[in-house]
Amino acid sequence: MARGSTWTNSDGLQVPFGTHTADNNVPAVTAADGGVKVMVVEIQGTLLPDTYAATDTNPAAPTIRRGSSILSAKFMVTEAFVGATGVLDIGLWSKGLATEVVDDADGIDAAIAVTAIDAIGDVVQCDGALVAGVTAVGATANGDCVIAPSYSTAAFTAGKGLLIVQYVEPMFSADVAA
């Protein structure tokens, strides 16, 4: 059974089956020192939508809790991106609300040109509006969020990279009260 096979239990949670392989890379969140969490997500250029939507969200994707502060983010290329005029946007999408919506379509980084990610080992220090703790995650959409990469201008025909996000969650639920 492929890892992509899922079953939705009575609580509405999706339960995946099968084994993990390189073809179904699973994003991971780990704890670092001082309450900092690190999320690593693989982004594949050929799988990017031109506009992110709820159907683009992996049911098993980890979320960044509403009210969290993104300390830093960087994108490391593991397979060269190809696309003459392709541009990569990395943002956030709210998750778990009745109506899922974009939180900030390019809040992690906007308009990363293909020339900045066209070689293995290229690293982009992300500088979007949500990076460096300036704005809280979920402030726009009022919900926990998942990473939402997309392209603009033209689709990529190749490319993979790892997005590494360091963030701190709010300490108390009152920190995220509406």
WOBEL-V206020 format. One line per field, one symbol per residue. ss: DSSP state (H for helix, E for strand, - for the rest). psi: psi as a letter, one per 20 degrees, with the letter a starting at -180 (. if undefined). A space follows every 10 residues. Layout:
# WOBEL-V206020
ss: ???
psi: ???
This chain:
# WOBEL-V206020
ss: -----EEE-- ---EEE---- -HHH---EEE E-HHHEEEEE EEEEHHH-E- ---HHH---- ---E----EE EEEEEEEEEE EE----EEEE EEEEE----- -EEEEEEEEE EEEHHH---- --EEE----- E--------- ---EEEEEEE EE-----EEE EEEEEEEE-- --HHHH--
psi: pqhiprppai ijppoqraqp rhilppqqpq paqkjpqppp pppphijprh pqrhiipphj pqqpqpiqpo grqqpppipp ppogjqpppo bqpqpjrgop rpgohkhgqp loqhiikjqp ipppoqkrhi qkjgqqpjhg ilrqqqpnqr qrfqqqirqq rppopprpqq hqhhhjq.
